[in-house]
Amino acid sequence: MNEKQTEQAMPRRQALKCMLSGAAGMALADRVAAQTPPAPRPATAKAVIQIWMWGGPPHTDTFDPKPDAGYDYCGPFRQVIDTNVPGIQIGQYLPRLAQQADKYSIIRSMTHGVNGHETAAYIVQTGHRPGGRLVYPSLGAIVSKFRGYDAGYTSLVPPYIVLTRAQGRFDEAGFLGSRYKPFVTGGDPNARRFAVEGVVSGNISDERQISRRGLLNSLDSLKQAMPEDPVAKTLDTCEEKAYEMILGDAGKLFDLSTEDNALRQRYGRNTFGQSCLMARRLVEAGVPFVTINYGGWDTHKQHFETMRRTLPQLDGGMATLLEDLESHGLLDSTIVWWSGEFGRSPKVAWSAPWNGGRHHFGQCFSAVLAGGGFKGGRVVGASDATGEHVAERPVYPPDVLGSICERLGIDPDASLPNARGLDLKIMPSGEEFGEGGGRLKELV
């Protein structure tokens, strides 16, 4: 399957079937689901919003600026902004996030040393290096297992949602199986009507859906003739849940037109900004893991022209998300995790055909954590003067993922159920990547 195909959302019928299989509990639980999960730790967080910067965001143009490195590293982005936390500065195109720095902490010493999209994405989202016979689950799938339907989650809205395109670079659920894969919404939350695959149609009104249901029931002579038949009852239950998803409160959850227009403007009337607003609505409704798949950061060519367009969108959407979560009383219980699979090369590629581009860079990059029990207004680790190497306190992907698990009350050192009965931890330590790592005790 090619990249374009993998990024497409699942078909409407398949998406609805996927939702109902979890919500209605009609599918038989496999061996993995049947195993008893470990006893939870005391949790400070209930949900995660992952802002996934697909392609690799430039750390030196965002949360780790190097204004003194010179033109070959900074290009035209020589300015920095003082934040509302003394001593912390960020890139010049993030003025609103600069005023929210007390709410988040920056990790400036992320590293894994891998420069390939697929491998790096797998590492950052699972905490494991690829290889061997096992494909490990992403953090979203782990949360789906330990905070989803296996743990008493009852909503018709799936516990693991991706806005709006499938990430398509690795199997999110790994060996846990398809039960723990995310539901991919498709559509565009900035459109007049957010056409969520299998839930909301962009072309069919609610009134027409009701009319169609009436026609369906009038033609269903088998159900009328055998109302007490177990199979008919099962199908009727599925139908009820399907229409509840489409026409009930679950379907209305995706209707952003009910939000204040001024708030929507602050988020930004673009796909990313409205995805951030949708993410807030989802965690407010109890969804434990939401990924915003924010593409457009693979800037090998004309990097600075692209950043002038995209960084203001990032700034508006993410800053408003932090404000909005706090105003709704959700920031203390919701982790916001900002990261890509790697950063971008600090030294600019000026020559043709790049014309001022930045390339893949896994040696040193940044991540951001906010809310859910993580302290704000701090910086963990440091890069060197040009942002090319970790200068102090290396942080590896499993260090971040394990720390998030701890905030959710999931013991990262506990056993991870698997069909083979292997002795596997929910999250490994960073020792397989290098020395000097460890979970983020500075932030808790």
N, C-alpha and C positions, 0 to 999 in steps of 0.2 A: 504493500500500500504506500502511495507516495505522500509527500508532506501535505499537499493540498487536501488530499482525501482525509488524512488523519485529523486535520484541524476542523473539518466540518462537523457540525453538531449531528447527533444521531437522529434518524428519521422520527417523525411524529408518533407513529404507531409503536415503534421500538422503545421510544422514551417513555410513553405512557405505561407500556408493559413493565419496564424496569422499575418505575415508581410504584406500581401496584404490587409488584412481587415483594417489595419490602414493606410497604404500608399495610397491605392486607394480610401479610404473612402467609401467602398461598404457596410460596416455594418451600420445598423441603430444605431444612438447614443441613449444610454439609458438615464434614467432620471438624473443620476449623471452627465454625460457628458454635458447635456443640460443646467445645471445651470451655471449662470454667475460667473466666478472666481473673487476673490477680486482684487482690484487695486494693481498692483505690487509696491513694494518699489524700490528706486534706487538700482541697483545691482552693486556689484563689481566683481561678478563671473558669468560665463556662464555655467560652467560644474563642475561635481564632479567625481573624480575617487576614488572609495571606495576599499581599500585593506582589504578584509574581511578575517581575520585570523581564519578560521573555526577550532573549537576545543578549542581555548583559548590559546593565546601566553603567555609565562612566562615573566611577567613584570620585575622581578628581574634579569633576564638574558638578558634583552634588554634595555629598556629605564628608568629603575629605579633600578640600581644595588645597592647592599648592601654589599660591600666588607668586612665590619667589623662585619658582623652578625655571622660569624663562619661557620665551615664546614657543620653543620647540615642544614644550609640555603643556602650556596653558592655552596657546593660540590666542584668540581674542578675548578669552574668558579670564582676565587678570584680576577682576574684582572679587571680593568676598563680602559677606554680610555678617555683622555681629548678631548673635541670637539674643533671646531674652534670658539666657544663662551666661553669666560672665565667663569668658575664656573659650567659649565654643563658637566657631565660625563655620558657615556653610556657603555653598555656591551662590553666585549673584542672581540666579534665576529662581531662587526659592525664598522670596521675601516673606510669604505668609507662613511657611514652615519655620522660618527663623523665629517667628513670634510664638511658636508652639513647642520650642525645644525643651521646655520644662516637662513636657508630657512624654517625650521619647528619649531613648538612649541610642547612641551610635556605636557600632562595632567597626573599628577601622583596621582590623587586622585579620579579617577573614582570609582563609587560604586553603587550597587543595591542590593547586599546581596543574590542573587539567584545563586545556583550551578547546575542547570539542563540546559543542552544544549538548548532544545527547548524553554523553558520559557525565559532564558537569551537572546537568539538570538532575540526573539520577542521584548523584552524590549529594547535592544540596538538599534534595527533597526526601531522600531515604536515610542519609547518614552513612551509607555503605559505598565502598568502591565496587564496581561491577566485576564480575568474574565468578567462576564456579557454576553450580547448577541452579542456584536459587536466585530468583528475582524478588527483591525485598519490597515491601509496601512503602508508599509515601507516608508522610506524617498525616495527610488528610485521611488516608485509608485507615491508619491506626486509630485516629480519633473517631472515625466512623464506626469502627468495631467496638471500642471501649466506651464511647459516649453516644452510640447510635442505637439501632433497634435491638441489639443484643443486650443493651444496658437499660432497657425500659423506655427508650425514645418512642413516642407514639404518633407523632405528627405525620400527616400525609406528605408534607414537604420533606424530601430526602435530607438526611443528616450531613451530606457532603455535596456541595454545589460549586460548580465552576461557572463564572461569568466571563465571557459569553462563548468562547471557543475552547474546544478541547486542546489541552497542551500538546498532545500528539507526539511527544518525543520519548516517552517511556510508558510502561504499564503502571498506572498509579497504584493499583491494588496489589500487584505482585502475586505472591503465592497465597495471599488471603482469599483471592477469588473475586469474581465479578460482583458478588453481593456488596462489596465495599468500594466499588468504583464510584466516581462522582457522577452526579447528574449534570449534564452540560446544557445550559439554557438555550444556546443559540440566540438569535435575535439581537436587537440593539435597544438597551434601556433608554437611549436618547430619542428613539423614534416616537411618533405620535402614540403608538400602542406597542408595548413591549411584547413581541410575539415569541413567547417561550415555547420551545418545542414540546408538543404533546399536551400543553396546558392552555396556552392563549394563542388564538389565531389572529393574524393581522388583518384577515379579510372577512371573518365570520363574527357577527355580533352575538352578544349573549342571548338576545331574543331569538335569533335563528338557531342557536344551539338548543334552546329549550324546545323550539318547534321540531327540530330533528329528533330530539329524545322522545317527544310524544308520538311522532311517526314510527320510530323504532318499536316502541312498546305496543302500538296498535297492530303492528305486523308480526309481533312475536307470538304466534299461535301456540308454539310448543310450551312456552312458559305459562300461558293462559290455561292450557289443557292440563299441565302437570305442576301446579303451584307449590306442591309439597315435595317435589322430587329434589333429592340432595344436590344433584348436579345443577339443576335450575336455580336452587337457592344460592349456590356458590357463585354462579354467573351473575345473579342479581346483586349479590354483595359487591362483586367487582364493579358492576355498572354503577352502583350507588357511590362507591368511592371514586370512580373515575369522574363522575359528574360533580361530586363534591370538590374534587381538585380543580375542575374547570370553572364551575359556577359558584362555588362556595367561598368560604373565607380564605382557603389556601390559594385559589386563583386570584382573589382580590389582592393578595399580598404583593403580587407583581405589578399592580397598577400604580405607577408613580404619579399619575395625574392627581391623586388625592393629596400629594405633598404640596406645601406652600411654594409658590412659584419663586419667591425671593430666595428660599433655601436652595432650590434647584439651580438657580443662577449662581449662587455662591459655590456650589459643587462644580459648576462648569457644565454648560450644555454641550457636552461631548460624551462619547461612549465611556471613557474612563471615569469622568466625574459622576455620571449617572450610575455607573456600576458601583462606585463607592457608596452612593445613597442607597442603592438596592442592597448592598452588603449590610448596611446598618439596619435596614428593615428585616433582613433575614435573621441576624443574630438577635434582634429584638423579639422576633417570633420564636426563638429557641433553637435555631439551626446551629449546631456546634462547630462546623467548619465551612468557611466560604473562601474560595480562591477567586481573585480578580486576575485573569490572564491578560496582562497589559503588554502587548507586543509593540514592536517598532524601535527596539534599542540595539539592533545589530548594525551599527553605523560604521561600516568599513569605508564608506565614501561620504564626503560632504557632511561630516559629523556635526559641525557647528551650526550649519543651516537647519539640520533636523532638530538639534537641541533647542534652538530658539523657538520652535513650534511646540515641542513636546514638554519641555521642562515647566513652562507656565501651567499646562494642563495637570501635570503631576502635582505641582505646588497647590493649585486650587482644590483639586479633588482630595488629596491626602490631608491637607490642613483642615479642610471643612469636616472631613470624616472624624478627625480627632476631636474637634470642637463639638460636633453633633453627638458623638458617643458620650462625651462628658455631660452635655446638657440633658441627655436622656438617662443619665445615671448608669451607663453601660460600660464606660471606659475601665472602671475597676475590675470588671468581670470579663472583658474582651481583650485578647491579645491582638495587636496589629503587628504583623511581621512583614517587613519590606526587604526584598532581596531578589537578585537575579541568579543565574547559574554561575556567573563570574562577573568581573568588571571589564573595563576596556583599557587598552594599553595607554599608560600615561604619556608616552612619547608619541607625538602626532606623526602620522604618515602623510607627509606633504606631497610626495611625488605622485605623478600619474601612475596608475589610473585612480589612485585613492583621493587625491585632491583635498587633503585635510581630513583623513579618517582615523579612527581608532579601532584596533583589532581586539580579538578575544584575549582575556587576561585573567588567568586563574591563580597567579602567584600571590596577588594581594588585592583585596576588594573590600567593600563595605556592606553592612546590613544594618537594619534599624528595628528596634523592638519598642513597643509602647503598650501600656495598659496591662490588665490581667495579673497584677502583682509585681510586674517589673518596674523598677524605679526609673524615673525620667531625669533628664538634665545631666546625663553622664556620658563619658566616652570610655570605651573599653579598647585597650590596645592602641597601637600607633604604627603608621607606615613611615618609611624613610622620607627624605627631603623631596623626592620626586614621585612618591607613591608607587614605586615599583617593587618594594620588598617590605616584608613585615619587620618592623624595628623592635617591637616589644609585644609580648603577650599574644602569641598566635591563637586564633580561635578557629576550630575546625567545624564543619557542618554538624557532626553528631553532638558537639558541645551545645550548639544552638537548639537543635531539635530535642535533645534530652532535657534542656532547661525549660522548653515550652511544655513538654510532657509533665514535668514536675509541677508547673503552675496549674495544669489541668487536673492534677490529682492522679496522674497515670505514672506509675513507678517505671522509669526507663530501664531499670536494672532487672525488672521482673521478666518472667518467661513469656515469649511471644508464641501463642498457639500456632501450630502448623500441622498439616496433614501427615507429615512424615514422623511426627513425634520427636523432632530434633530439639536439642537444648539450645535455644536461641533467645537472646535478650531482645526486649522491645526496641532498645536503642544501644548501639555499641558506644564505647568510649572513643575519644579521639586518638588513641594510641596507634591505631593502624595508619594514621596520617602523619604523625610526627610527635615530637616532644613539646612540652610546655603548654599544652592545651588544658582543657577542663571545663566543667560546666560554669555557667555565668553567675557565680556567687557574688560578684560585684554589684549585680542588679537586683538582688532579692534580699 
